[in-house]
Amino acid sequence: MRRQRWLMWCMMATGTVTLPVTLVAQTLKCDIKDDSPYQVNGAKQYILAAATAKRPDEVPKHLANSIRVLTDNADRINNEPGRQFMLLRTYAQYLQVDGAPFVMKRGVVGFTSNPQGSHNLLLALDSAATVIERLMPQCRAIVAPYRQRFFTDVLNKSVAAMNADKPDSASYFAHLAMQVASTDPRPWNVLSAVYQKQNQLDSAALAMAKVIELSGADTIYKKVKQQSRYNLAVIGLTRAEQLKGEERDREIKKGRALLEDYLKDAPGEPNAQQALGRAMRMSGDTAAVQAIFGDMLISPDRFSDIQLFEAASNAAAAGRDKDAVAMFENGLKKNPYHRVALLNLANVLFQLKDTERMGPVSLRLIVVDPNNPDTWRMHAGYWQLRQRVETDPAKKKAYGDSTVSAIATRDKINPRVTVFLASRSGTSFQLQGNLNNESDKAGSWTIKFELLDANGTVVGAKDVAVGPVDAGASTTFSVKVESPTAIAFRYAPIK
């Protein structure tokens, strides 16, 4: 089948296949002489012989002969466009041979000079196509499919390797794709993913910037350009949080500009809008932050739980506590057991001294994360607020006792558990965290995790054995459970 497809390409070049009207017109203008002098015509015959060969081992022999007649005494061939076109077709057929490597020995390919040297077929194909385009610009439409055919093949291999979690192979094929089409942004897009996976954020940022540069205004590349704008902005803003002075301001300004450009092409896109709010908050532009939060406050259904939680955190950091509470609560309607959101909302409500709403949040946090000291710190804060405003002596004492009890529980927790990652991964939900043994002897524990959907219904469970852990030491744990609808977790108290 592969040889048949290339036979059709060869027949098209000799004029024996009827072409679409538009291509016929272009072919008439692109008058590449492929039958003279004898070297060019001889190469054409070898190419046709390779395309129609009945035995696979005959194909490379014919193609090597084509290269030989086209490159021996090349300066005597008075038809450079024809010579380059035959080289282009020969390289294309070489690359189409099953199992053919991209780089081969020059002698094997058909060169008589420097036979032990290496010859990159992709680079050679690109070079031949470039020469034809330079000599005869009207032939671009004829040349383009040769280059695009192999660029697509190599790029697809790069993407497939990335999806298969093979970053080294993905990088290799992405670099090969660049050799065929150096101005296409998509190989750089694959490399940005590779570098992010390898936690090489500086390299990832450079690759994203390259995607944006090469994409230009071409609508074909709009998706990868927008993705790179967003990711580059987020990387920059995250980096800015660790910086100070002019360097911090520069990163924030750059991130904000990227997000504003993004939203010009995709007005109202929730992820970019939420990230822009973060950039505005970091730059101190409170008026602009309010405008961004306005959409989330007015139309929360347009935004995901995570977007609302992130925006709520930004609002709290900007001192807009009431807005933060509204966005946290709207997010919790979508994901009522999100541990970090519950903790942050409890903290904001504590600042507002809103015990009426803080109480249920604090209790739900205990259900979700009972062996985390932060949980009991917030619960103690809730009782402390109630004690401060209570005038009835008996109740005031009871609330004080509850405060002391919560603090004692916080101080006596063993083991202490901190879940630092809880997220979806495809159709699975994954958790990672630390367990600290605060006692004076080694111990082992089982954490009984339950996974919850948007309604708080248990949709999965997993017992995770941890230990033995030495006295005063800690260890990490991880779990991944297949559960397409899980969005949060809780675990039973550990003793």
C-alpha positions, -999 to +999 in steps of 0.1 A: +000+000+000+028+024+008+046+018-025+013+022-043+007+056-028+042+068-038+037+053-073+007+077-077+030+106-066+055+096-093+028+093-119+015+127-110+049+142-117+050+126-152+016+139-160-002+106-163-027+113-135-056+138-140-051+165-114-077+189-098-083+220-118-064+243-093-034+220-092-034+217-130-031+254-133-003+255-108+015+226-126+013+244-159+031+273-144+056+251-126+074+237-156+102+215-141+120+196-168+124+160-156+135+143-188+168+160-196+197+159-194+202+122-193+212+122-156+178+137-146+159+114-169+179+084-156+171+093-120+134+095-129+136+060-144+153+047-112+126+063-091+098+047-112+116+014-110+118+017-072+081+025-070+071-006-091+097-030-077+082-064-068+109-073-043+116-050-013+153-054-015+153-039-050+139-005-038+170+009-020+192-002-049+172+018-075+171+048-051+208+046-045+214+046-083+192+077-085+213+096-060+245+085-077+236+098-111+223+130-096+253+138-075+283+125-095+296+155-114+265+175-104+280+207-118+277+192-153+240+187-150+225+217-167+191+215-150+193+224-114+155+225-107+151+191-124+180+176-104+167+189-071+132+177-079+145+142-086+166+143-054+134+154-035+114+125-049+143+100-042+146+111-005+109+109-001+108+073-014+138+064+009+119+077+039+088+057+029+107+024+030+096+003+060+121+007+088+143+032+070+163+053+094+163+090+091+201+091+091+221+067+068+257+063+056+263+083+025+277+053+006+245+033+014+223+061+001+242+063-032+269+090-028+304+081-041+321+109-022+327+105+016+309+072+016+314+067+054+299+100+063+263+104+075+234+118+055+202+130+072+174+122+048+150+147+064+174+175+062+183+165+026+146+165+016+140+199+032+171+212+015+160+200-020+126+215-014+141+248-003+163+250-034+133+244-057+112+270-040+141+295-043+147+288-080+111+284-090+087+300-064+058+290-086+065+254-077+057+257-040+024+239-043+042+209-059+070+208-034+049+214-002+033+179+000+067+162+001+078+183+031+045+182+049+041+144+045+071+136+066+068+165+090+033+152+099+046+116+103+075+127+126+053+152+146+027+125+152+054+102+165+065+129+188+030+135+202+024+097+205+056+094+225+046+122+248+011+106+254+029+073+261+050+091+288+082+087+268+096+122+270+130+113+256+115+099+224+091+128+222+120+152+223+139+133+197+110+133+172+102+169+179+137+179+170+135+158+138+102+176+129+120+209+133+145+198+106+117+194+081+097+225+091+118+249+111+091+276+111+063+254+124+055+260+161+040+226+169+073+207+176+081+235+201+048+229+217+057+192+222+091+203+237+074+226+261+054+197+274+085+175+277+104+202+296+074+207+320+073+170+327+110+170+334+105+201+357+128+222+334+106+253+337+132+277+322+135+255+291+097+251+290+092+288+291+117+293+262+098+267+241+065+284+248+079+318+238+090+301+205+055+287+199+040+322+203+067+338+180+063+312+152+025+310+154+022+347+144-013+355+133-019+322+115-053+308+127-041+273+121-019+276+152-043+295+173-049+267+198-012+260+205-005+297+207-032+303+232-021+273+253+015+286+253+003+321+263-016+308+292+011+283+304+039+309+300+019+334+320+012+310+348+049+299+350+059+336+351+034+345+379+044+315+400+081+325+396+072+361+405+059+350+439+094+340+448+110+372+435+113+408+447+117+442+433+121+449+396+125+413+386+091+404+403+074+434+386+088+424+352+075+388+355+040+400+366+038+426+338+048+400+312+023+375+326-005+400+326+002+411+290+001+374+278-032+369+295-047+401+282-036+390+247-052+356+253-085+372+263-085+394+232-087+362+211-110+343+236-131+369+256-143+356+289-124+323+289-126+313+326-090+299+331-074+329+315-097+353+333-090+338+367-052+339+360-055+375+349-071+383+382-042+367+400-018+389+379-037+420+387-038+412+424-001+406+424+005+440+407-017+458+432-043+468+407-073+463+430-098+481+407-090+457+378-092+427+402-127+438+411-137+439+375-124+403+370-141+390+401-173+407+390-180+380+364-173+352+388-196+368+414-224+374+389-221+342+369-204+316+390-220+287+369-196+297+341-166+287+362-153+255+376-148+248+412-110+251+410-113+284+391-136+298+418-113+286+446-083+302+430-101+334+424-114+334+460-078+330+473-067+359+452-096+380+465-087+371+501-051+381+494-063+414+480-083+420+512-117+415+496-129+389+522-166+391+514-160+385+477-137+356+487-164+340+508-189+343+480-166+326+455-155+299+480-191+291+488-201+289+451-171+267+444-181+244+473-215+240+457-197+222+429-172+204+452-184+204+488-155+184+503-125+201+487-101+202+517-080+233+508-111+253+499-127+244+533-096+253+552-092+287+534-129+295+537-127+288+574-098+311+577-115+340+559-147+335+580-125+336+611-111+370+599-147+382+594-157+368+628-186+350+611-191+321+634-226+313+620-211+302+587-177+291+601-192+264+623-205+240+596-173+246+575-151+237+605-171+205+612-169+194+576-132+200+576-129+176+605-148+149+586-125+154+556-090+158+572-092+147+609-055+141+614-042+174+602-033+199+629-046+228+607-081+213+609-081+215+647-065+249+647-094+263+627-119+244+650-103+260+680-105+294+664-143+289+658-149+282+696-126+310+705-147+335+685-178+323+701-163+326+736-153+362+730-187+374+721-207+353+745-222+371+776-238+341+793-212+329+819-221+292+815-220+293+778-188+314+778-171+287+800-184+259+778-170+276+747-137+281+764-136+245+773-143+236+737-114+258+726-090+242+750-102+207+739-097+215+702-062+228+710-054+197+730-066+175+702-044+195+677-013+190+700-019+153+706-027+142+671-006+111+661+001+104+634-001+137+617-013+136+581-008+162+554-023+156+519-004+178+495-018+165+462-054+156+455-065+157+419-080+139+389-057+121+364-078+110+335-104+087+349-085+082+381-082+102+413-047+104+429-036+114+464-001+121+478+009+131+512+031+128+543+026+109+576+045+121+606+050+098+637+050+122+666+052+094+692+083+080+710+081+046+693+078+032+658+044+026+644+024+015+614-011+027+603-038+022+577-054+053+562-089+045+550-096+069+522-130+074+506-135+092+473-165+115+469-183+129+439-199+163+434-229+153+457-206+140+485-215+104+476-188+078+481-177+065+447-145+048+456-124+036+485-088+025+492-070+014+524-034+027+524-009+009+547+019+032+559+048+021+580+066+011+600+077+047+607+103+053+633+096+075+663+098+112+653+102+103+616+080+108+586+072+090+553+053+097+522+023+078+507+005+079+474-027+063+461-044+062+427-079+049+424-100+044+392-130+065+398-144+086+369-166+108+390-144+114+421-135+150+428-126+150+465-116+127+494-120+121+531-105+096+555-114+081+588-096+093+620-063+075+625-052+064+660 
